[in-house]
Amino acid sequence: MQKIILILVSVVIAIIVFIWGASIYNSDFGDISKQNKFCTEEAKICPDGSAVGRAGPNCEFSPCPEINNILTQEEAKLIAQNECVKDGEVTSEGMYNENSKTWWFDANLNVAREGCNPA
């Protein structure tokens, strides 16, 4: 009689362990596609000079920050005239360079101030 009870208890314990193991296997813990994914440590340089890395489930580059502080042509011309041109004048309307996010002006230069690149 004791052997039958021991066998029944062993069978019940085995069934409980089997059910518990099956539930863990079917959970997110056992699903490899739902586990954390690690992306390579690469960086993309944004137009404003900052860098972004890869993220998300597909390891795509994060978006670059938006640049909302673009100078108007009038503001850029005033800066060029007052800060860069020494004993001369800006002689043309500006041209905006989308790649470098800078304004370019032709100028009649006698001398350019340090830190200014004449066009």
N, CA, C and O atoms as a GROMACS GRO file, in nm:
protein
  476
    1MET      N    1   0.081  -0.120   0.000
    1MET     CA    2   0.000   0.000   0.000
    1MET      C    3   0.086   0.127   0.000
    1MET      O    4   0.054   0.225  -0.066
    2GLN      N    5   0.195   0.122   0.075
    2GLN     CA    6   0.284   0.237   0.079
    2GLN      C    7   0.353   0.259  -0.056
    2GLN      O    8   0.379   0.372  -0.095
    3LYS      N    9   0.382   0.150  -0.125
    3LYS     CA   10   0.445   0.162  -0.257
    3LYS      C   11   0.350   0.231  -0.355
    3LYS      O   12   0.396   0.312  -0.436
    4ILE      N   13   0.221   0.200  -0.350
    4ILE     CA   14   0.123   0.261  -0.441
    4ILE      C   15   0.112   0.412  -0.412
    4ILE      O   16   0.106   0.492  -0.506
    5ILE      N   17   0.109   0.449  -0.284
    5ILE     CA   18   0.101   0.592  -0.248
    5ILE      C   19   0.227   0.664  -0.294
    5ILE      O   20   0.219   0.776  -0.346
    6LEU      N   21   0.342   0.603  -0.275
    6LEU     CA   22   0.469   0.662  -0.318
    6LEU      C   23   0.471   0.680  -0.469
    6LEU      O   24   0.518   0.783  -0.517
    7ILE      N   25   0.423   0.584  -0.544
    7ILE     CA   26   0.419   0.592  -0.690
    7ILE      C   27   0.323   0.704  -0.733
    7ILE      O   28   0.355   0.782  -0.822
    8LEU      N   29   0.205   0.712  -0.670
    8LEU     CA   30   0.107   0.816  -0.703
    8LEU      C   31   0.162   0.956  -0.673
    8LEU      O   32   0.145   1.047  -0.754
    9VAL      N   33   0.227   0.973  -0.560
    9VAL     CA   34   0.288   1.103  -0.526
    9VAL      C   35   0.396   1.138  -0.627
    9VAL      O   36   0.406   1.253  -0.669
   10SER      N   37   0.477   1.041  -0.666
   10SER     CA   38   0.583   1.065  -0.765
   10SER      C   39   0.524   1.106  -0.899
   10SER      O   40   0.575   1.196  -0.965
   11VAL      N   41   0.415   1.039  -0.941
   11VAL     CA   42   0.350   1.072  -1.068
   11VAL      C   43   0.292   1.214  -1.062
   11VAL      O   44   0.306   1.290  -1.158
   12VAL      N   45   0.227   1.248  -0.952
   12VAL     CA   46   0.168   1.383  -0.938
   12VAL      C   47   0.278   1.489  -0.942
   12VAL      O   48   0.262   1.591  -1.009
   13ILE      N   49   0.388   1.467  -0.873
   13ILE     CA   50   0.500   1.562  -0.874
   13ILE      C   51   0.557   1.574  -1.015
   13ILE      O   52   0.587   1.685  -1.060
   14ALA      N   53   0.572   1.463  -1.086
   14ALA     CA   54   0.624   1.465  -1.223
   14ALA      C   55   0.530   1.544  -1.315
   14ALA      O   56   0.577   1.619  -1.401
   15ILE      N   57   0.400   1.528  -1.299
   15ILE     CA   58   0.302   1.602  -1.381
   15ILE      C   59   0.311   1.751  -1.351
   15ILE      O   60   0.307   1.834  -1.443
   16ILE      N   61   0.322   1.787  -1.223
   16ILE     CA   62   0.333   1.929  -1.185
   16ILE      C   63   0.460   1.990  -1.244
   16ILE      O   64   0.456   2.100  -1.299
   17VAL      N   65   0.573   1.920  -1.234
   17VAL     CA   66   0.699   1.970  -1.289
   17VAL      C   67   0.689   1.982  -1.441
   17VAL      O   68   0.740   2.080  -1.497
   18PHE      N   69   0.626   1.887  -1.508
   18PHE     CA   70   0.610   1.893  -1.653
   18PHE      C   71   0.525   2.014  -1.694
   18PHE      O   72   0.562   2.087  -1.786
   19ILE      N   73   0.414   2.035  -1.626
   19ILE     CA   74   0.326   2.149  -1.659
   19ILE      C   75   0.398   2.281  -1.634
   19ILE      O   76   0.388   2.373  -1.714
   20TRP      N   77   0.470   2.289  -1.524
   20TRP     CA   78   0.546   2.410  -1.492
   20TRP      C   79   0.654   2.436  -1.598
   20TRP      O   80   0.670   2.550  -1.643
   21GLY      N   81   0.726   2.335  -1.637
   21GLY     CA   82   0.830   2.349  -1.740
   21GLY      C   83   0.773   2.389  -1.874
   21GLY      O   84   0.831   2.471  -1.945
   22ALA      N   85   0.658   2.332  -1.911
   22ALA     CA   86   0.595   2.366  -2.038
   22ALA      C   87   0.548   2.511  -2.038
   22ALA      O   88   0.556   2.578  -2.141
   23SER      N   89   0.500   2.561  -1.924
   23SER     CA   90   0.455   2.700  -1.919
   23SER      C   91   0.572   2.796  -1.932
   23SER      O   92   0.559   2.902  -1.994
   24ILE      N   93   0.687   2.762  -1.874
   24ILE     CA   94   0.806   2.847  -1.889
   24ILE      C   95   0.854   2.845  -2.034
   24ILE      O   96   0.890   2.949  -2.088
   25TYR      N   97   0.854   2.731  -2.096
   25TYR     CA   98   0.899   2.720  -2.235
   25TYR      C   99   0.812   2.804  -2.328
   25TYR      O  100   0.865   2.864  -2.422
   26ASN      N  101   0.683   2.809  -2.306
   26ASN     CA  102   0.591   2.884  -2.391
   26ASN      C  103   0.585   3.033  -2.356
   26ASN      O  104   0.522   3.110  -2.428
   27SER      N  105   0.648   3.074  -2.248
   27SER     CA  106   0.647   3.216  -2.209
   27SER      C  107   0.752   3.291  -2.290
   27SER      O  108   0.825   3.231  -2.369
   28ASP      N  109   0.759   3.423  -2.272
   28ASP     CA  110   0.859   3.506  -2.342
   28ASP      C  111   1.001   3.463  -2.306
   28ASP      O  112   1.093   3.481  -2.386
   29PHE      N  113   1.020   3.406  -2.187
   29PHE     CA  114   1.152   3.363  -2.145
   29PHE      C  115   1.207   3.257  -2.239
   29PHE      O  116   1.327   3.254  -2.266
   30GLY      N  117   1.120   3.172  -2.290
   30GLY     CA  118   1.165   3.065  -2.376
   30GLY      C  119   1.163   3.101  -2.524
   30GLY      O  120   1.214   3.026  -2.606
   31ASP      N  121   1.105   3.215  -2.560
   31ASP     CA  122   1.094   3.255  -2.699
   31ASP      C  123   1.213   3.343  -2.736
   31ASP      O  124   1.221   3.458  -2.695
   32ILE      N  125   1.305   3.289  -2.814
   32ILE     CA  126   1.428   3.359  -2.849
   32ILE      C  127   1.399   3.486  -2.928
   32ILE      O  128   1.471   3.585  -2.912
   33SER      N  129   1.296   3.487  -3.012
   33SER     CA  130   1.268   3.605  -3.093
   33SER      C  131   1.222   3.723  -3.010
   33SER      O  132   1.227   3.837  -3.057
   34LYS      N  133   1.177   3.701  -2.887
   34LYS     CA  134   1.131   3.811  -2.801
   34LYS      C  135   1.236   3.854  -2.701
   34LYS      O  136   1.213   3.948  -2.624
   35GLN      N  137   1.351   3.790  -2.700
   35GLN     CA  138   1.456   3.827  -2.607
   35GLN      C  139   1.525   3.954  -2.656
   35GLN      O  140   1.514   3.990  -2.773
   36ASN      N  141   1.597   4.021  -2.565
   36ASN     CA  142   1.667   4.144  -2.600
   36ASN      C  143   1.768   4.119  -2.711
   36ASN      O  144   1.836   4.016  -2.714
   37LYS      N  145   1.776   4.215  -2.802
   37LYS     CA  146   1.869   4.207  -2.913
   37LYS      C  147   1.973   4.318  -2.895
   37LYS      O  148   1.937   4.430  -2.858
   38PHE      N  149   2.097   4.288  -2.920
   38PHE     CA  150   2.202   4.387  -2.905
   38PHE      C  151   2.245   4.435  -3.043
   38PHE      O  152   2.268   4.355  -3.134
   39CYS      N  153   2.257   4.566  -3.057
   39CYS     CA  154   2.295   4.627  -3.185
   39CYS      C  155   2.445   4.655  -3.184
   39CYS      O  156   2.506   4.669  -3.079
   40THR      N  157   2.503   4.664  -3.303
   40THR     CA  158   2.643   4.699  -3.315
   40THR      C  159   2.663   4.844  -3.270
   40THR      O  160   2.570   4.924  -3.277
   41GLU      N  161   2.782   4.875  -3.224
   41GLU     CA  162   2.811   5.008  -3.173
   41GLU      C  163   2.868   5.096  -3.284
   41GLU      O  164   2.986   5.128  -3.285
   42GLU      N  165   2.782   5.132  -3.378
   42GLU     CA  166   2.820   5.222  -3.485
   42GLU      C  167   2.756   5.357  -3.458
   42GLU      O  168   2.661   5.367  -3.380
   43ALA      N  169   2.807   5.461  -3.523
   43ALA     CA  170   2.749   5.594  -3.508
   43ALA      C  171   2.732   5.657  -3.645
   43ALA      O  172   2.813   5.637  -3.735
   44LYS      N  173   2.625   5.734  -3.658
   44LYS     CA  174   2.602   5.812  -3.780
   44LYS      C  175   2.616   5.959  -3.741
   44LYS      O  176   2.557   6.004  -3.643
   45ILE      N  177   2.695   6.033  -3.819
   45ILE     CA  178   2.715   6.175  -3.792
   45ILE      C  179   2.601   6.253  -3.858
   45ILE      O  180   2.577   6.239  -3.978
   46CYS      N  181   2.533   6.334  -3.779
   46CYS     CA  182   2.419   6.414  -3.827
   46CYS      C  183   2.469   6.547  -3.884
   46CYS      O  184   2.582   6.588  -3.857
   47PRO      N  185   2.385   6.615  -3.963
   47PRO     CA  186   2.426   6.744  -4.022
   47PRO      C  187   2.466   6.849  -3.919
   47PRO      O  188   2.547   6.937  -3.949
   48ASP      N  189   2.412   6.841  -3.797
   48ASP     CA  190   2.448   6.940  -3.695
   48ASP      C  191   2.575   6.903  -3.620
   48ASP      O  192   2.616   6.973  -3.528
   49GLY      N  193   2.640   6.792  -3.660
   49GLY     CA  194   2.765   6.750  -3.598
   49GLY      C  195   2.748   6.650  -3.486
   49GLY      O  196   2.847   6.593  -3.440
   50SER      N  197   2.626   6.627  -3.440
   50SER     CA  198   2.603   6.528  -3.336
   50SER      C  199   2.604   6.387  -3.397
   50SER      O  200   2.604   6.372  -3.519
   51ALA      N  201   2.605   6.287  -3.311
   51ALA     CA  202   2.608   6.148  -3.359
   51ALA      C  203   2.492   6.071  -3.296
   51ALA      O  204   2.453   6.096  -3.182
   52VAL      N  205   2.438   5.976  -3.372
   52VAL     CA  206   2.332   5.887  -3.321
   52VAL      C  207   2.375   5.743  -3.345
   52VAL      O  208   2.448   5.714  -3.440
   53GLY      N  209   2.327   5.654  -3.258
   53GLY     CA  210   2.361   5.513  -3.269
   53GLY      C  211   2.243   5.430  -3.316
   53GLY      O  212   2.135   5.482  -3.345
   54ARG      N  213   2.265   5.300  -3.322
   54ARG     CA  214   2.160   5.207  -3.364
   54ARG      C  215   2.074   5.170  -3.243
   54ARG      O  216   2.124   5.158  -3.131
   55ALA      N  217   1.943   5.151  -3.267
   55ALA     CA  218   1.851   5.115  -3.159
   55ALA      C  219   1.728   5.046  -3.218
   55ALA      O  220   1.709   5.042  -3.339
   56GLY      N  221   1.646   4.991  -3.130
   56GLY     CA  222   1.520   4.930  -3.172
   56GLY      C  223   1.536   4.786  -3.212
   56GLY      O  224   1.647   4.732  -3.213
   57PRO      N  225   1.424   4.721  -3.244
   57PRO     CA  226   1.428   4.578  -3.276
   57PRO      C  227   1.501   4.548  -3.406
   57PRO      O  228   1.552   4.436  -3.423
   58ASN      N  229   1.509   4.643  -3.498
   58ASN     CA  230   1.579   4.621  -3.625
   58ASN      C  231   1.716   4.685  -3.629
   58ASN      O  232   1.781   4.686  -3.734
   59CYS      N  233   1.761   4.739  -3.517
   59CYS     CA  234   1.893   4.803  -3.505
   59CYS      C  235   1.913   4.911  -3.611
   59CYS      O  236   2.020   4.919  -3.673
   60GLU      N  237   1.812   4.994  -3.632
   60GLU     CA  238   1.823   5.105  -3.727
   60GLU      C  239   1.879   5.227  -3.655
   60GLU      O  240   1.866   5.240  -3.533
   61PHE      N  241   1.943   5.317  -3.733
   61PHE     CA  242   1.996   5.438  -3.673
   61PHE      C  243   1.881   5.524  -3.620
   61PHE      O  244   1.778   5.539  -3.687
   62SER      N  245   1.898   5.580  -3.503
   62SER     CA  246   1.801   5.673  -3.448
   62SER      C  247   1.797   5.797  -3.537
   62SER      O  248   1.897   5.828  -3.603
   63PRO      N  249   1.685   5.868  -3.541
   63PRO     CA  250   1.679   5.987  -3.626
   63PRO      C  251   1.767   6.099  -3.572
   63PRO      O  252   1.786   6.112  -3.452
   64CYS      N  253   1.821   6.178  -3.663
   64CYS     CA  254   1.901   6.294  -3.625
   64CYS      C  255   1.810   6.403  -3.569
   64CYS      O  256   1.693   6.412  -3.608
   65PRO      N  257   1.861   6.484  -3.477
   65PRO     CA  258   1.779   6.592  -3.425
   65PRO      C  259   1.751   6.695  -3.534
   65PRO      O  260   1.833   6.720  -3.622
   66GLU      N  261   1.632   6.754  -3.526
   66GLU     CA  262   1.595   6.855  -3.625
   66GLU      C  263   1.670   6.984  -3.597
   66GLU      O  264   1.691   7.021  -3.481
   67ILE      N  265   1.708   7.052  -3.703
   67ILE     CA  266   1.775   7.181  -3.690
   67ILE      C  267   1.670   7.289  -3.717
   67ILE      O  268   1.623   7.304  -3.830
   68ASN      N  269   1.636   7.361  -3.613
   68ASN     CA  270   1.533   7.464  -3.628
   68ASN      C  271   1.587   7.605  -3.616
   68ASN      O  272   1.510   7.701  -3.619
   69ASN      N  273   1.717   7.620  -3.604
   69ASN     CA  274   1.772   7.752  -3.581
   69ASN      C  275   1.852   7.804  -3.702
   69ASN      O  276   1.964   7.852  -3.688
   70ILE      N  277   1.793   7.794  -3.820
   70ILE     CA  278   1.859   7.841  -3.942
   70ILE      C  279   1.847   7.993  -3.948
   70ILE      O  280   1.739   8.049  -3.932
   71LEU      N  281   1.959   8.057  -3.971
   71LEU     CA  282   1.959   8.202  -3.985
   71LEU      C  283   1.890   8.243  -4.115
   71LEU      O  284   1.900   8.174  -4.216
   72THR      N  285   1.822   8.354  -4.110
   72THR     CA  286   1.767   8.409  -4.234
   72THR      C  287   1.881   8.472  -4.313
   72THR      O  288   1.989   8.494  -4.259
   73GLN      N  289   1.856   8.500  -4.439
   73GLN     CA  290   1.958   8.562  -4.523
   73GLN      C  291   1.998   8.699  -4.467
   73GLN      O  292   2.115   8.735  -4.468
   74GLU      N  293   1.900   8.773  -4.419
   74GLU     CA  294   1.930   8.906  -4.365
   74GLU      C  295   2.017   8.897  -4.240
   74GLU      O  296   2.111   8.976  -4.224
   75GLU      N  297   1.986   8.802  -4.150
   75GLU     CA  298   2.067   8.784  -4.029
   75GLU      C  299   2.210   8.744  -4.064
   75GLU      O  300   2.306   8.796  -4.008
   76ALA      N  301   2.223   8.650  -4.159
   76ALA     CA  302   2.355   8.604  -4.199
   76ALA      C  303   2.435   8.716  -4.265
   76ALA      O  304   2.556   8.727  -4.244
   77LYS      N  305   2.367   8.798  -4.346
   77LYS     CA  306   2.436   8.909  -4.414
   77LYS      C  307   2.486   9.011  -4.313
   77LYS      O  308   2.597   9.063  -4.326
   78LEU      N  309   2.405   9.040  -4.212
   78LEU     CA  310   2.448   9.133  -4.106
   78LEU      C  311   2.570   9.079  -4.032
   78LEU      O  312   2.664   9.154  -4.004
   79ILE      N  313   2.569   8.951  -4.000
   79ILE     CA  314   2.684   8.891  -3.931
   79ILE      C  315   2.807   8.898  -4.020
   79ILE      O  316   2.915   8.933  -3.973
   80ALA      N  317   2.792   8.864  -4.148
   80ALA     CA  318   2.906   8.869  -4.240
   80ALA      C  319   2.961   9.011  -4.250
   80ALA      O  320   3.082   9.031  -4.247
   81GLN      N  321   2.872   9.108  -4.262
   81GLN     CA  322   2.916   9.247  -4.276
   81GLN      C  323   2.982   9.298  -4.148
   81GLN      O  324   3.086   9.364  -4.153
   82ASN      N  325   2.921   9.268  -4.034
   82ASN     CA  326   2.971   9.325  -3.908
   82ASN      C  327   3.084   9.245  -3.844
   82ASN      O  328   3.167   9.303  -3.774
   83GLU      N  329   3.089   9.114  -3.867
   83GLU     CA  330   3.186   9.031  -3.797
   83GLU      C  331   3.304   8.987  -3.884
   83GLU      O  332   3.415   8.968  -3.834
   84CYS      N  333   3.281   8.970  -4.014
   84CYS     CA  334   3.386   8.910  -4.099
   84CYS      C  335   3.453   9.010  -4.194
   84CYS      O  336   3.573   9.000  -4.218
   85VAL      N  337   3.378   9.103  -4.247
   85VAL     CA  338   3.433   9.195  -4.346
   85VAL      C  339   3.497   9.313  -4.273
   85VAL      O  340   3.431   9.382  -4.195
   86LYS      N  341   3.624   9.335  -4.298
   86LYS     CA  342   3.697   9.445  -4.234
   86LYS      C  343   3.738   9.542  -4.345
   86LYS      O  344   3.812   9.504  -4.436
   87ASP      N  345   3.692   9.663  -4.337
   87ASP     CA  346   3.723   9.765  -4.438
   87ASP      C  347   3.675   9.722  -4.576
   87ASP      O  348   3.746   9.742  -4.675
   88GLY      N  349   3.557   9.663  -4.586
   88GLY     CA  350   3.500   9.622  -4.713
   88GLY      C  351   3.350   9.610  -4.699
   88GLY      O  352   3.292   9.663  -4.605
   89GLU      N  353   3.287   9.540  -4.795
   89GLU     CA  354   3.143   9.526  -4.788
   89GLU      C  355   3.099   9.396  -4.855
   89GLU      O  356   3.168   9.342  -4.941
   90VAL      N  357   2.981   9.346  -4.813
   90VAL     CA  358   2.919   9.232  -4.877
   90VAL      C  359   2.858   9.282  -5.007
   90VAL      O  360   2.783   9.379  -5.006
   91THR      N  361   2.890   9.215  -5.120
   91THR     CA  362   2.852   9.268  -5.250
   91THR      C  363   2.742   9.190  -5.320
   91THR      O  364   2.702   9.228  -5.430
   92SER      N  365   2.692   9.083  -5.262
   92SER     CA  366   2.591   9.003  -5.333
   92SER      C  367   2.488   8.949  -5.235
   92SER      O  368   2.505   8.953  -5.113
   93GLU      N  369   2.380   8.898  -5.293
   93GLU     CA  370   2.282   8.825  -5.213
   93GLU      C  371   2.346   8.691  -5.176
   93GLU      O  372   2.432   8.641  -5.248
   94GLY      N  373   2.303   8.635  -5.066
   94GLY     CA  374   2.364   8.512  -5.019
   94GLY      C  375   2.315   8.388  -5.090
   94GLY      O  376   2.210   8.389  -5.156
   95MET      N  377   2.392   8.282  -5.076
   95MET     CA  378   2.354   8.151  -5.127
   95MET      C  379   2.358   8.056  -5.007
   95MET      O  380   2.459   8.047  -4.938
   96TYR      N  381   2.247   7.983  -4.984
   96TYR     CA  382   2.241   7.891  -4.870
   96TYR      C  383   2.284   7.752  -4.914
   96TYR      O  384   2.232   7.699  -5.012
   97ASN      N  385   2.377   7.692  -4.842
   97ASN     CA  386   2.427   7.558  -4.869
   97ASN      C  387   2.356   7.460  -4.777
   97ASN      O  388   2.379   7.460  -4.656
   98GLU      N  389   2.269   7.375  -4.834
   98GLU     CA  390   2.191   7.278  -4.755
   98GLU      C  391   2.280   7.176  -4.685
   98GLU      O  392   2.249   7.132  -4.575
   99ASN      N  393   2.391   7.138  -4.749
   99ASN     CA  394   2.478   7.035  -4.690
   99ASN      C  395   2.549   7.084  -4.565
   99ASN      O  396   2.552   7.014  -4.464
  100SER      N  397   2.605   7.203  -4.572
  100SER     CA  398   2.680   7.254  -4.456
  100SER      C  399   2.595   7.342  -4.367
  100SER      O  400   2.639   7.382  -4.259
  101LYS      N  401   2.471   7.375  -4.411
  101LYS     CA  402   2.379   7.461  -4.335
  101LYS      C  403   2.443   7.597  -4.308
  101LYS      O  404   2.434   7.650  -4.197
  102THR      N  405   2.508   7.653  -4.411
  102THR     CA  406   2.573   7.784  -4.398
  102THR      C  407   2.533   7.876  -4.513
  102THR      O  408   2.494   7.831  -4.620
  103TRP      N  409   2.542   8.005  -4.487
  103TRP     CA  410   2.520   8.107  -4.590
  103TRP      C  411   2.654   8.149  -4.647
  103TRP      O  412   2.752   8.159  -4.573
  104TRP      N  413   2.658   8.175  -4.777
  104TRP     CA  414   2.779   8.221  -4.846
  104TRP      C  415   2.748   8.352  -4.917
  104TRP      O  416   2.645   8.365  -4.983
  105PHE      N  417   2.839   8.448  -4.901
  105PHE     CA  418   2.823   8.579  -4.964
  105PHE      C  419   2.953   8.616  -5.034
  105PHE      O  420   3.062   8.583  -4.988
  106ASP      N  421   2.940   8.686  -5.147
  106ASP     CA  422   3.057   8.747  -5.210
  106ASP      C  423   3.081   8.878  -5.138
  106ASP      O  424   2.987   8.945  -5.096
  107ALA      N  425   3.207   8.914  -5.125
  107ALA     CA  426   3.239   9.037  -5.053
  107ALA      C  427   3.360   9.104  -5.117
  107ALA      O  428   3.446   9.039  -5.176
  108ASN      N  429   3.363   9.234  -5.105
  108ASN     CA  430   3.478   9.314  -5.145
  108ASN      C  431   3.565   9.325  -5.021
  108ASN      O  432   3.538   9.406  -4.932
  109LEU      N  433   3.670   9.244  -5.016
  109LEU     CA  434   3.753   9.236  -4.896
  109LEU      C  435   3.886   9.306  -4.915
  109LEU      O  436   3.958   9.282  -5.012
  110ASN      N  437   3.916   9.390  -4.821
  110ASN     CA  438   4.053   9.440  -4.812
  110ASN      C  439   4.130   9.347  -4.719
  110ASN      O  440   4.244   9.309  -4.746
  111VAL      N  441   4.066   9.313  -4.607
  111VAL     CA  442   4.124   9.220  -4.510
  111VAL      C  443   4.008   9.143  -4.446
  111VAL      O  444   3.906   9.202  -4.412
  112ALA      N  445   4.024   9.013  -4.429
  112ALA     CA  446   3.923   8.933  -4.360
  112ALA      C  447   3.967   8.913  -4.216
  112ALA      O  448   4.086   8.897  -4.188
  113ARG      N  449   3.872   8.914  -4.126
  113ARG     CA  450   3.903   8.893  -3.986
  113ARG      C  451   3.932   8.746  -3.958
  113ARG      O  452   3.887   8.658  -4.031
  114GLU      N  453   4.007   8.720  -3.851
  114GLU     CA  454   4.044   8.585  -3.814
  114GLU      C  455   3.918   8.502  -3.785
  114GLU      O  456   3.827   8.549  -3.717
  115GLY      N  457   3.914   8.379  -3.836
  115GLY     CA  458   3.801   8.290  -3.815
  115GLY      C  459   3.695   8.299  -3.923
  115GLY      O  460   3.598   8.224  -3.921
  116CYS      N  461   3.712   8.388  -4.018
  116CYS     CA  462   3.617   8.406  -4.128
  116CYS      C  463   3.681   8.356  -4.256
  116CYS      O  464   3.796   8.388  -4.285
  117ASN      N  465   3.605   8.278  -4.333
  117ASN     CA  466   3.653   8.226  -4.461
  117ASN      C  467   3.583   8.301  -4.572
  117ASN      O  468   3.463   8.282  -4.592
  118PRO      N  469   3.653   8.384  -4.645
  118PRO     CA  470   3.587   8.460  -4.751
  118PRO      C  471   3.544   8.372  -4.866
  118PRO      O  472   3.610   8.273  -4.898
  119ALA      N  473   3.431   8.407  -4.928
  119ALA     CA  474   3.381   8.333  -5.044
  119ALA      C  475   3.433   8.400  -5.170
  119ALA      O  476   3.403   8.355  -5.281
   0.00000   0.00000   0.00000
